[in-house]
Amino acid sequence: MQRRFQGPPTSFIVIAVALIQVLGTVFSASHQVALRPLDPLAFILLLAGPAALAFRIRRPAVMLPITLAATSIYLLLGYAWGPIVLSLALSIILTAAAGLRWQAWLGAGISAVVLMAVLAGDETGLVRASAGVAWAAILVLIGEGFRRRGERMAEYRRRREAAKQAERDEYRLTLARDIHDVVAHSLSMINVQASVALHLGTNDPEKLRPALEAIKAASKESLAEVRQLLGVLRDDAPLSPAAPPSLVRIPELVDDARRGGLEVRFENSVGPELIGRTQQEAAYRIVQEGLSNVRRHSGAASAVVLLELAGNALRVSIDDDGGGLRGAPAGNGLRGMRERVEALGGTLGLTALEPGLRVEANLPLNPREGGLQP
């Protein structure tokens, strides 16, 4: 759909052009000898052109024929010269700006013919007629310029809106991953500890307290992180923000897993000062989701979490001795890990062990284009 040149309000254009044409013509008629004095028909024709400009947005195709007819009749009847052509000139420009090219050129051609017919008997008629023809063509080109400018502005706005929408989608996706990681990890921890507590309450009541304390700690941390995410959704700052995910907090994840009954060995040869904040957060979330999956799905008794530098990348791997994927489809957790890694230009791989599964992510320290391994 062609974008039309908008410009000033239509009502302003109609009133301004009507005043200029009527008052200007009356003043001009008082200083020239007209073949025909101004009469009611002349004023009707002077007002018909401006009135036609009111259709410039709703029905631009009818604007030029009306102004052309009114102006031509006025000139052919021999009324006094004046700014009668103003509405015709504007209608040619606005018609071209609306994308109606052939109508604009046809109207400009007819206007030129009328001018030549009216000015044929004048001494300087040929020069004035030639100037009128040139101006008719210029008016069409001016309208074309407005149209192209409008199209460029529309394309710019479309691209800007598309960029904003892409940014909003990415923002929502990031929040969805964070919420999933926080809630899934915490609920998994609470579920495991609750199962332990139920067992201990019957068989070993003396060990019940540590299990309940672990549930309390996990729920408190989960609530703090959820409040932080909700604060972001409300565009305000949380009152007591949780510590941001980082490498120094990964031992907390390991301790949580150990309290849930999983034997975890943690090996880290990477200093946090060498790793960027984004890579640290991604590594934390990968370990968080990986250990949650081990506890919930694999049936493993032990796991190994490894952080090391591999060239210009941070390598994060989680090995377990469980049952592997067992043909289960990838869930939101694995999808979230893949999206995090992909956003940093890294790779994520799943390798079957005997027994168990290895989840390995390579996060470039200097993000660049990368991909995902199946």
Secondary structure by P-SEA (a helix, b strand, c coil): cccccccccaaaaaaaaaaaaaaaaaaaaaaccccccccaaaaaaaaaaaaaaccccccccaaaaaaaaaaaaaaaacccccccaaaaaaaaaaaaaacaaaaaaaaaaaaaaaaaaaaccccaaaaaaaaaaaaaaaaaaaaaaaaaaaaaaaaaaaaaaaaaaaaaaaaaaaaaaaaaaaaaaaaaaaaaaaaaaaaaacccccaaaaaaaaaaaaaaaaaaaaaaaaaaaaccccccccccccccaaaaaaaaaaaaccbbbbbbccccccccaaaaaaaaaaaaaaaaaaaccccccbbbbbbbbcccbbbbbbbbcccccccccccaaaaaaaaaaaaacbbbbbbbcccbbbbbbbbbcccccccccc
